[in-house]
């Protein structure tokens, strides 16, 4: 703590020098990165991006990228981890940072919405009901060749750890046939959730040695006719030496405060033609990736600006100063859409928001560009206006239904007042729930005046972040409308939980048109004519019923030191194997 305070004080003095025309921050000599067995702390590493001397590359001289190899990357993050066992990560960002580097999967879903083979070659039938996987020649980091026994043990351990609800959702009526090096899954009927669960980059379906699966077995549960356990519990892997995968890095050190990943020297990159993101060939340029947990935003900002993190974060009011101190903004490829949801739960039927004409009046009054400009604190270069639940990467689902309707992003007060006149609104307050700080609050500060300008009375309910997260999922907390963000789906809109399915509780929108469209989308293959037509019906229901209003998404940002090049692509923000140091080049 004393060190962090000293760091912040030094940073303040430095910024004063910069403001007065003085010199920029002078960096210190780098220290050797942490090694297994050394005690860990929650303070940042003292490795200095500006002066670090990466290891001499030992790649062949004919490799034009040989100069990129070497170096120890230090990352500061607020995403905590509580395990490194892929089966027990549950899609939580912190542990997934580890599992993405250490383990490979059966197959993997990339940022372009396509599934690519990883440890197995992947093939899907036209109707989506047959998945064929053929084992490739791949090796674990300990040099042992991956066998079908390893893959099957990993598969049974992962499926066995699914809860009954998860099993019924993702794995219903799935049969498996094994012949030599081939696994064939057959689905009794198409299930859009099966493949998304099985091949998602955050998924638990990673492959490890059979002896590790046997050491950390599934207990409990009920054996199913297809041979899998349903509703069991897998013992959690808790010994770093048992973290054996075939991924580009190995787990060298693990604690609650710090993780060190070391290059897997036995790794052979997988070349998937056309892949963008995690399925793209992994070059493994870095010697090590050290990830340090730092949940204090001010401390992370100070450490990133001072050069103690190569990759970190910057608070919005410090960005311009950071850019003068050797920090660069990098697009992280994320697509968190900002939106407002109306509380349409049956228990809130007396709300002004229950009247569709009130909702349409609000939609007509909103200037989405102005809202997003507020969200990104005035940085117009980051704004992407986009009201849809699916990424543009899912090309089959691209549509302009909302824009063509003349109802979205029109900022038309006359139209808004026309809808309001048709409504039953009589001047009662509309309670608007938001976080008291951050982007949600900035969005609310733009939306509320737009609502008031057409004659609506708004009562702002601004609460702390924890309360906001809980209250937005509870229809009885007294809110009529609220703002939050939701991750676009990169393959199929029906997999987007908030805008389509209300699985997070946001909105509680029920509709015959919605139900019919989702039923088709859930039972037909991604990108099929039936699925695309149903999506358009769904979006027409959004036009007609206005259950939510999505504004758009800001370009996601990561903050890198100026001597580090971000090599990763796509919607997963933290895989670092293709990052490299620019000053490796002599």
C-alpha positions as CSV (number, residue, x, y, z in Angstrom):
1,X,0.0,0.0,0.0
2,X,2.8,2.4,0.9
3,X,4.4,1.6,-2.5
4,X,1.2,2.4,-4.3
5,X,0.7,5.7,-2.4
6,X,4.3,6.7,-3.2
7,X,3.7,5.8,-6.9
8,X,0.6,7.9,-7.1
9,X,2.4,10.9,-5.4
10,X,5.2,10.5,-7.8
11,X,2.7,10.4,-10.7
12,X,1.0,13.6,-9.5
13,X,4.4,15.4,-9.3
14,X,5.2,14.1,-12.8
15,X,1.9,15.4,-14.2
16,X,2.6,18.7,-12.7
17,X,6.0,18.8,-14.5
18,X,4.2,17.9,-17.8
19,X,1.7,20.6,-17.2
20,X,4.5,23.1,-16.6
21,X,6.5,22.1,-19.6
22,X,8.8,19.9,-17.6
23,X,10.3,16.5,-18.6
24,X,8.1,13.4,-18.9
25,X,8.3,10.5,-16.4
26,X,11.8,9.1,-16.1
27,X,11.6,5.3,-16.0
28,X,13.5,3.0,-13.7
29,X,15.6,-0.1,-14.5
30,X,13.5,-3.2,-14.9
31,X,13.6,-6.1,-12.5
32,X,13.5,-9.8,-13.1
33,X,9.9,-11.0,-13.4
34,X,8.4,-13.1,-10.7
35,X,9.3,-16.8,-10.7
36,X,7.6,-19.8,-9.1
37,X,8.2,-20.0,-5.4
38,X,8.7,-16.3,-4.9
39,X,6.2,-14.6,-2.6
40,X,3.6,-12.5,-4.3
41,X,2.0,-9.2,-3.5
42,X,-0.9,-7.3,-5.0
43,X,1.3,-4.4,-6.1
44,X,2.3,-4.1,-9.8
45,X,5.5,-5.6,-11.1
46,X,8.5,-3.2,-11.5
47,X,9.2,-4.4,-15.0
48,X,9.4,-1.2,-17.0
49,X,8.0,-1.3,-20.6
50,X,10.1,1.6,-21.7
51,X,13.5,0.1,-20.8
52,X,12.9,-3.7,-20.7
53,X,15.3,-5.8,-22.7
54,X,13.5,-8.9,-23.9
55,X,15.3,-12.2,-24.3
56,X,17.3,-12.7,-27.5
57,X,15.1,-14.5,-30.0
58,X,16.3,-18.0,-30.8
59,X,14.1,-18.3,-33.9
60,X,15.6,-19.1,-37.3
61,X,17.0,-16.1,-39.2
62,X,14.8,-16.9,-42.2
63,X,11.7,-16.1,-40.1
64,X,10.9,-12.5,-40.9
65,X,9.1,-12.2,-37.5
66,X,12.0,-13.6,-35.5
67,X,12.7,-10.2,-33.9
68,X,9.3,-10.2,-32.3
69,X,10.1,-13.1,-30.0
70,X,10.9,-12.5,-26.3
71,X,9.9,-10.3,-23.5
72,X,7.8,-10.4,-20.3
73,X,4.4,-8.8,-20.6
74,X,2.9,-7.4,-17.4
75,X,-0.9,-7.0,-17.3
76,X,-2.9,-5.2,-14.6
77,X,-6.6,-6.2,-14.4
78,X,-9.6,-5.9,-12.2
79,X,-11.0,-9.3,-13.3
80,X,-10.4,-11.5,-10.4
81,X,-9.9,-15.3,-10.6
82,X,-10.9,-18.0,-8.1
83,X,-9.7,-21.0,-10.0
84,X,-7.7,-22.2,-13.0
85,X,-9.7,-25.3,-13.6
86,X,-11.6,-24.9,-16.9
87,X,-14.5,-27.0,-15.7
88,X,-15.1,-24.6,-12.8
89,X,-14.6,-21.2,-14.5
90,X,-18.3,-20.8,-15.5
91,X,-17.4,-18.2,-18.1
92,X,-16.0,-15.8,-15.5
93,X,-13.6,-13.4,-17.2
94,X,-10.7,-13.7,-14.7
95,X,-10.2,-17.5,-14.8
96,X,-10.9,-17.6,-18.6
97,X,-7.9,-15.4,-19.0
98,X,-5.9,-18.3,-17.7
99,X,-7.7,-21.1,-19.5
100,X,-7.5,-19.5,-22.9
101,X,-3.7,-19.6,-22.7
102,X,-3.2,-23.0,-21.1
103,X,-5.8,-25.3,-22.6
104,X,-7.1,-26.0,-26.1
105,X,-10.6,-27.1,-26.8
106,X,-12.2,-29.7,-29.0
107,X,-13.2,-26.9,-31.4
108,X,-13.5,-23.1,-31.0
109,X,-15.9,-20.4,-32.0
110,X,-14.0,-17.4,-33.5
111,X,-14.8,-13.7,-33.8
112,X,-16.2,-14.1,-37.3
113,X,-18.9,-16.4,-36.0
114,X,-17.4,-19.6,-37.5
115,X,-16.4,-22.8,-35.6
116,X,-12.9,-24.0,-36.2
117,X,-11.1,-27.2,-35.2
118,X,-8.6,-27.0,-32.4
119,X,-7.5,-30.4,-30.9
120,X,-10.0,-32.0,-33.3
121,X,-11.0,-31.3,-36.9
122,X,-14.5,-30.0,-37.0
123,X,-17.4,-30.8,-39.3
124,X,-21.1,-29.9,-39.0
125,X,-24.0,-31.3,-41.1
126,X,-26.2,-29.0,-43.0
127,X,-29.1,-29.5,-40.6
128,X,-26.8,-28.9,-37.6
129,X,-27.8,-32.2,-36.0
130,X,-24.6,-34.0,-36.6
131,X,-21.2,-32.9,-35.4
132,X,-18.1,-34.9,-36.5
133,X,-14.8,-34.4,-34.7
134,X,-11.6,-36.1,-35.8
135,X,-8.5,-36.1,-33.5
136,X,-5.5,-34.2,-34.8
137,X,-1.9,-34.9,-33.9
138,X,-1.6,-32.6,-30.9
139,X,0.7,-32.7,-27.8
140,X,0.3,-31.6,-24.2
141,X,2.9,-29.2,-22.8
142,X,4.6,-32.2,-21.0
143,X,5.4,-33.7,-24.4
144,X,2.7,-36.4,-24.2
145,X,0.6,-37.0,-27.3
146,X,-3.1,-36.3,-26.9
147,X,-5.1,-39.5,-27.2
148,X,-8.8,-40.3,-27.6
149,X,-8.8,-41.5,-24.0
150,X,-7.6,-38.0,-22.8
151,X,-10.3,-36.3,-24.9
152,X,-13.1,-38.6,-23.7
153,X,-12.1,-38.3,-20.1
154,X,-12.1,-34.5,-20.4
155,X,-15.5,-34.6,-22.1
156,X,-17.1,-36.8,-19.5
157,X,-15.6,-34.7,-16.7
158,X,-16.9,-31.5,-18.2
159,X,-20.4,-32.7,-19.0
160,X,-20.7,-34.5,-15.6
161,X,-20.1,-31.1,-13.9
162,X,-23.1,-29.5,-15.6
163,X,-26.0,-28.8,-13.3
164,X,-29.3,-30.5,-14.2
165,X,-30.6,-27.3,-15.6
166,X,-27.5,-26.7,-17.7
167,X,-27.5,-30.3,-18.9
168,X,-31.2,-30.0,-20.0
169,X,-30.4,-26.7,-21.7
170,X,-27.2,-27.6,-23.5
171,X,-27.0,-31.4,-23.7
172,X,-30.5,-32.8,-24.1
173,X,-31.0,-35.8,-26.4
174,X,-27.3,-35.8,-27.5
175,X,-25.8,-39.2,-28.3
176,X,-22.1,-39.9,-29.0
177,X,-20.4,-42.5,-31.1
178,X,-16.7,-43.1,-31.0
179,X,-14.9,-44.9,-33.9
180,X,-11.1,-44.8,-33.9
181,X,-10.0,-41.2,-33.8
182,X,-13.5,-39.8,-34.6
183,X,-16.3,-38.6,-32.3
184,X,-19.8,-38.1,-33.7
185,X,-22.4,-36.2,-31.8
186,X,-26.0,-36.7,-32.9
187,X,-28.8,-34.3,-31.7
188,X,-32.3,-35.7,-31.8
189,X,-33.4,-32.2,-32.8
190,X,-31.5,-29.0,-33.6
191,X,-30.3,-27.1,-30.5
192,X,-28.7,-23.7,-31.2
193,X,-27.3,-23.7,-27.6
194,X,-25.4,-26.9,-28.0
195,X,-22.6,-25.7,-30.3
196,X,-22.3,-22.3,-28.7
197,X,-21.8,-23.9,-25.4
198,X,-19.4,-26.6,-26.7
199,X,-17.1,-24.3,-28.8
200,X,-17.4,-20.9,-27.1
201,X,-13.9,-19.5,-26.3
202,X,-15.0,-19.1,-22.6
203,X,-16.3,-22.7,-22.6
204,X,-15.3,-25.4,-20.1
205,X,-14.8,-27.9,-22.8
206,X,-11.0,-28.0,-22.7
207,X,-8.8,-31.1,-23.0
208,X,-6.4,-32.3,-20.4
209,X,-4.7,-35.6,-19.7
210,X,-6.9,-38.6,-18.6
211,X,-4.8,-39.0,-15.4
212,X,-5.7,-35.4,-14.3
213,X,-9.4,-36.1,-15.0
214,X,-9.1,-39.2,-12.9
215,X,-7.3,-37.3,-10.1
216,X,-10.1,-34.7,-10.0
217,X,-13.2,-36.8,-10.7
218,X,-16.9,-36.1,-10.9
219,X,-18.8,-37.3,-7.9
220,X,-22.6,-37.5,-7.5
221,X,-25.0,-37.0,-10.3
222,X,-27.1,-39.5,-12.2
223,X,-25.9,-41.7,-15.1
224,X,-27.9,-41.0,-18.3
225,X,-28.8,-43.4,-21.1
226,X,-26.2,-41.7,-23.4
227,X,-23.4,-42.6,-20.9
228,X,-22.9,-39.1,-19.4
229,X,-23.4,-38.1,-15.8
230,X,-26.0,-35.4,-15.2
231,X,-25.8,-33.0,-12.3
232,X,-22.5,-34.1,-10.7
233,X,-19.6,-32.1,-9.2
234,X,-16.0,-32.2,-10.4
235,X,-13.3,-31.9,-7.9
236,X,-11.4,-28.6,-8.5
237,X,-7.9,-28.8,-9.8
238,X,-5.8,-27.0,-7.2
239,X,-2.2,-27.9,-8.0
240,X,-0.3,-25.8,-10.6
241,X,1.6,-28.9,-11.8
242,X,-1.7,-30.5,-12.8
243,X,-2.6,-27.6,-15.1
244,X,-1.5,-29.5,-18.2
245,X,-2.9,-28.4,-21.5
246,X,-1.9,-28.2,-25.1
247,X,-2.3,-24.4,-25.3
248,X,0.4,-21.8,-26.3
249,X,1.3,-21.1,-22.6
250,X,1.8,-23.0,-19.4
251,X,0.8,-22.0,-15.9
252,X,4.1,-21.2,-14.2
253,X,2.7,-19.5,-11.1
254,X,-0.7,-19.0,-9.5
255,X,-1.9,-17.1,-6.5
256,X,-5.0,-14.9,-5.8
257,X,-2.9,-11.8,-6.6
258,X,-0.7,-12.9,-9.5
259,X,-0.6,-15.4,-12.3
260,X,2.5,-16.1,-14.5
261,X,2.1,-17.8,-17.9
262,X,5.2,-19.1,-19.6
263,X,5.6,-19.9,-23.3
264,X,4.9,-23.6,-24.1
265,X,8.1,-24.4,-25.9
266,X,6.5,-27.6,-27.4
267,X,3.5,-25.7,-28.8
268,X,2.9,-26.1,-32.6
269,X,0.5,-23.4,-33.9
270,X,-2.8,-24.4,-35.5
271,X,-3.4,-22.8,-38.9
272,X,-7.1,-22.2,-39.5
273,X,-7.7,-20.5,-42.8
274,X,-9.8,-17.3,-42.5
275,X,-9.9,-17.3,-38.7
276,X,-10.1,-14.0,-36.9
277,X,-9.5,-14.0,-33.1
278,X,-8.7,-16.9,-30.8
279,X,-8.8,-19.5,-33.5
280,X,-6.1,-17.7,-35.5
281,X,-2.6,-19.1,-35.5
282,X,-0.9,-18.4,-32.2
283,X,2.7,-17.1,-32.7
284,X,3.6,-17.2,-29.0
285,X,5.9,-14.3,-29.2
286,X,6.2,-13.6,-25.5
287,X,8.4,-15.4,-23.0
288,X,6.0,-14.8,-20.1
289,X,2.7,-13.1,-19.4
290,X,2.3,-11.9,-15.8
291,X,-1.2,-10.9,-14.8
292,X,-1.7,-9.0,-11.6
293,X,-5.0,-8.4,-9.8
294,X,-5.6,-4.7,-8.9
295,X,-9.2,-3.9,-8.2
296,X,-8.6,-0.2,-7.4
297,X,-9.2,1.9,-10.6
298,X,-7.0,4.8,-9.5
299,X,-4.2,2.5,-8.6
300,X,-4.4,0.7,-12.0
301,X,-4.4,4.0,-13.8
302,X,-1.4,5.2,-11.9
303,X,0.5,2.0,-12.5
304,X,-0.3,2.0,-16.2
305,X,0.7,5.6,-16.6
306,X,3.9,5.1,-14.7
307,X,4.9,2.2,-16.8
308,X,4.5,-0.6,-14.3
309,X,1.9,-2.3,-16.5
310,X,2.4,-2.9,-20.2
311,X,-1.4,-3.4,-20.5
312,X,-3.8,-1.8,-18.0
313,X,-6.6,0.7,-17.7
314,X,-7.0,4.4,-17.5
315,X,-9.8,6.3,-15.9
316,X,-11.6,8.5,-18.3
317,X,-10.5,11.8,-16.8
318,X,-6.9,10.8,-17.0
319,X,-6.8,9.6,-20.6
320,X,-5.3,12.7,-22.2
321,X,-2.6,12.9,-19.6
322,X,-1.8,9.2,-20.1
323,X,-1.4,9.7,-23.8
324,X,1.4,12.2,-23.1
325,X,3.2,9.7,-20.9
326,X,3.7,6.8,-23.3
327,X,0.3,5.1,-23.1
328,X,-1.7,4.4,-26.3
329,X,-5.4,3.6,-26.7
330,X,-6.0,0.3,-28.6
331,X,-9.4,-1.0,-29.9
332,X,-10.2,-4.1,-27.9
333,X,-12.9,-5.4,-30.3
334,X,-15.6,-5.6,-27.7
335,X,-19.2,-4.7,-28.5
336,X,-21.1,-3.9,-25.3
337,X,-24.3,-2.2,-26.4
338,X,-25.8,0.5,-24.2
339,X,-29.6,0.4,-23.9
340,X,-32.6,1.3,-21.8
341,X,-35.1,-1.4,-20.8
342,X,-38.6,-0.9,-19.7
343,X,-40.0,-2.8,-16.7
344,X,-42.7,-4.7,-18.5
345,X,-43.2,-7.3,-15.7
346,X,-46.9,-8.1,-15.0
347,X,-46.4,-6.7,-11.4
348,X,-45.6,-3.3,-12.9
349,X,-48.7,-3.1,-15.1
350,X,-49.7,0.2,-13.6
351,X,-46.5,1.9,-14.7
352,X,-46.6,4.6,-17.4
353,X,-44.0,2.4,-19.2
354,X,-46.6,-0.3,-19.6
355,X,-48.2,1.9,-22.3
356,X,-46.6,1.2,-25.6
357,X,-47.3,4.7,-26.8
358,X,-45.3,6.1,-23.9
359,X,-42.4,3.8,-24.8
360,X,-42.6,4.9,-28.5
361,X,-42.7,8.5,-27.5
362,X,-39.4,8.1,-25.6
363,X,-37.9,6.3,-28.5
364,X,-38.9,9.0,-30.9
365,X,-37.5,11.7,-28.7
366,X,-34.0,10.1,-28.3
367,X,-30.9,11.3,-30.1
368,X,-28.8,8.2,-29.9
369,X,-25.7,9.9,-31.1
370,X,-26.0,12.4,-28.3
371,X,-26.5,9.6,-25.8
372,X,-23.5,7.7,-27.0
373,X,-21.4,10.9,-27.0
374,X,-22.2,11.3,-23.3
375,X,-21.3,7.6,-22.7
376,X,-17.9,8.0,-24.2
377,X,-17.3,11.4,-22.5
378,X,-17.3,13.3,-25.8
379,X,-14.9,11.0,-27.8
380,X,-16.9,10.9,-31.1
381,X,-14.3,8.6,-32.7
382,X,-15.5,5.7,-30.4
383,X,-19.2,5.9,-31.3
384,X,-20.9,3.0,-33.2
385,X,-24.7,3.5,-33.5
386,X,-26.2,0.1,-33.7
387,X,-29.6,-1.0,-32.2
388,X,-29.3,-4.7,-32.9
389,X,-28.6,-7.7,-30.6
390,X,-26.2,-9.4,-33.0
391,X,-22.8,-8.3,-34.2
392,X,-22.3,-7.2,-37.8
393,X,-19.8,-10.1,-38.0
394,X,-22.9,-12.4,-38.2
395,X,-23.5,-11.2,-41.8
396,X,-26.6,-13.3,-42.5
397,X,-28.5,-11.4,-39.8
398,X,-27.6,-7.9,-40.9
399,X,-30.7,-5.8,-41.3
400,X,-31.9,-2.2,-41.2
401,X,-35.4,-2.8,-40.0
402,X,-35.2,-0.3,-37.1
403,X,-33.6,2.5,-39.2
404,X,-36.1,1.9,-42.0
405,X,-39.0,2.1,-39.6
406,X,-38.4,5.8,-39.0
407,X,-38.8,5.1,-35.3
408,X,-35.2,4.8,-34.0
409,X,-32.7,7.6,-33.6
410,X,-35.0,10.2,-35.1
411,X,-34.9,12.8,-32.3
412,X,-38.3,13.9,-33.6
413,X,-40.2,15.8,-30.9
414,X,-43.3,16.2,-33.0
415,X,-43.5,12.4,-33.5
416,X,-42.8,11.9,-29.8
417,X,-45.5,14.2,-28.7
418,X,-47.9,12.6,-31.1
419,X,-47.3,9.2,-29.5
420,X,-47.6,10.7,-26.0
421,X,-51.0,12.3,-26.9
422,X,-52.3,8.8,-27.8
423,X,-51.1,7.4,-24.5
424,X,-52.8,7.3,-21.1
425,X,-50.0,9.3,-19.5
426,X,-51.3,11.8,-17.0
427,X,-48.1,13.3,-15.5
428,X,-47.1,10.7,-13.0
429,X,-43.3,10.3,-12.5
430,X,-41.4,7.7,-14.5
431,X,-38.8,6.1,-12.2
432,X,-35.4,5.8,-14.0
433,X,-32.9,3.3,-12.4
434,X,-29.2,3.9,-13.0
435,X,-25.8,3.4,-11.5
436,X,-24.8,6.6,-9.7
437,X,-21.5,6.8,-11.6
438,X,-19.9,5.7,-14.8
439,X,-21.3,5.2,-18.3
440,X,-24.8,4.2,-17.2
441,X,-25.1,7.5,-15.3
442,X,-23.7,9.5,-18.3
443,X,-26.3,7.8,-20.5
444,X,-29.1,8.7,-18.1
445,X,-27.9,12.3,-18.0
446,X,-28.5,12.5,-21.7
447,X,-31.7,10.5,-21.9
448,X,-33.6,12.2,-19.0
449,X,-33.6,15.7,-20.5
450,X,-34.8,14.2,-23.8
451,X,-37.7,12.6,-22.0
452,X,-38.5,15.7,-20.1
453,X,-38.5,17.8,-23.3
454,X,-41.6,16.1,-24.5
455,X,-43.5,16.5,-21.3
456,X,-42.6,13.4,-19.3
457,X,-41.8,13.7,-15.6
458,X,-38.8,11.7,-14.6
459,X,-37.6,10.6,-11.2
460,X,-34.0,9.5,-11.2
461,X,-33.1,6.5,-9.0
462,X,-29.3,6.6,-8.8
463,X,-27.7,3.8,-6.7
464,X,-24.3,2.2,-6.2
465,X,-23.0,-0.4,-8.6
466,X,-23.9,-3.4,-6.5
467,X,-27.4,-2.3,-5.9
468,X,-27.8,-1.4,-9.5
469,X,-26.8,-4.9,-10.6
470,X,-29.3,-6.5,-8.2
471,X,-32.2,-4.0,-8.7
472,X,-32.3,-4.1,-12.4
473,X,-33.0,-7.9,-12.2
474,X,-35.9,-7.3,-9.7
475,X,-39.1,-6.0,-11.1
476,X,-40.4,-5.0,-7.7
477,X,-37.7,-2.4,-6.9
478,X,-39.9,0.4,-8.1
479,X,-38.2,1.3,-11.4
480,X,-40.0,1.8,-14.7
481,X,-37.0,2.2,-16.9
482,X,-33.3,1.6,-16.5
483,X,-30.1,1.8,-18.4
484,X,-27.4,-0.9,-18.7
485,X,-25.3,-2.6,-21.3
486,X,-25.4,-6.0,-23.0
487,X,-22.9,-7.9,-25.0
488,X,-23.8,-8.5,-28.6
489,X,-23.8,-12.1,-29.8
490,X,-21.2,-12.8,-32.5
491,X,-23.0,-15.7,-34.2
492,X,-26.8,-15.8,-33.7
493,X,-29.1,-13.2,-32.2
494,X,-31.1,-15.7,-30.3
495,X,-28.1,-16.4,-28.1
496,X,-28.1,-12.8,-26.9
497,X,-29.5,-13.2,-23.5
498,X,-30.7,-9.7,-22.5
499,X,-32.2,-8.2,-25.7
500,X,-33.7,-11.4,-26.9
501,X,-34.4,-13.8,-24.0
502,X,-34.5,-11.5,-20.9
503,X,-32.4,-14.2,-19.2
504,X,-30.8,-11.6,-17.0
505,X,-34.2,-10.3,-16.0
506,X,-33.9,-7.0,-17.9
507,X,-37.3,-6.0,-19.3
508,X,-39.5,-9.1,-18.7
509,X,-40.9,-8.6,-22.2
510,X,-43.4,-11.2,-23.3
511,X,-45.0,-11.2,-26.7
512,X,-46.7,-13.7,-29.0
513,X,-44.6,-12.4,-31.9
514,X,-41.4,-12.6,-29.9
515,X,-42.2,-16.1,-28.7
516,X,-43.0,-17.4,-32.3
517,X,-39.8,-15.8,-33.7
518,X,-37.5,-17.2,-31.0
519,X,-39.0,-20.7,-31.3
520,X,-38.0,-20.8,-34.9
521,X,-34.6,-19.3,-34.3
522,X,-33.9,-21.8,-31.5
523,X,-34.7,-24.8,-33.6
524,X,-33.2,-23.9,-37.0
525,X,-29.5,-23.8,-37.9
526,X,-27.6,-20.5,-37.6
527,X,-27.8,-18.5,-40.8
528,X,-30.5,-20.6,-42.4
529,X,-33.2,-18.9,-44.3
530,X,-35.8,-19.8,-41.7
531,X,-33.6,-18.4,-38.9
532,X,-32.9,-15.2,-40.7
533,X,-36.6,-14.7,-41.6
534,X,-37.5,-15.3,-37.9
535,X,-35.0,-12.7,-36.8
536,X,-36.5,-10.1,-39.0
537,X,-39.9,-11.0,-37.5
538,X,-38.4,-10.5,-34.0
539,X,-37.0,-7.1,-34.9
540,X,-40.3,-6.1,-36.4
541,X,-41.8,-7.0,-33.0
542,X,-39.2,-4.7,-31.4
543,X,-40.3,-1.9,-33.7
544,X,-44.0,-2.5,-32.9
545,X,-43.8,-3.1,-29.2
546,X,-40.6,-1.1,-28.2
547,X,-39.6,-3.3,-25.2
548,X,-36.1,-1.7,-25.1
549,X,-34.1,1.0,-26.9
550,X,-30.5,0.2,-27.8
551,X,-28.4,3.2,-28.7
552,X,-25.1,1.7,-29.9
553,X,-21.7,0.6,-28.6
554,X,-18.5,2.4,-27.9
555,X,-15.3,1.0,-29.4
556,X,-13.8,-1.0,-26.6
557,X,-10.5,0.2,-25.4
558,X,-7.4,-1.3,-24.0
559,X,-4.4,0.7,-22.8
560,X,-1.0,-0.4,-23.9
561,X,2.5,1.0,-23.5
562,X,3.8,2.5,-26.6
563,X,6.5,-0.2,-27.1
564,X,4.0,-3.0,-27.1
565,X,2.0,-4.1,-30.1
566,X,-1.4,-5.7,-29.6
567,X,-1.5,-8.8,-31.7
568,X,-4.9,-10.2,-30.7
569,X,-8.1,-9.7,-32.6
570,X,-11.8,-10.2,-32.0
571,X,-14.2,-10.0,-29.2
572,X,-12.1,-11.8,-26.6
573,X,-10.0,-9.0,-25.1
574,X,-7.4,-10.9,-23.2
575,X,-5.4,-13.4,-25.1
576,X,-1.8,-12.1,-25.4
577,X,0.1,-14.8,-27.3
578,X,0.4,-12.7,-30.5
579,X,1.4,-9.4,-28.6
580,X,5.0,-8.4,-29.0
581,X,7.5,-5.7,-28.0
582,X,8.4,-3.2,-30.7
583,X,11.8,-2.5,-29.2
584,X,12.8,-6.1,-29.7
585,X,13.8,-5.0,-33.2
586,X,17.3,-3.8,-33.2
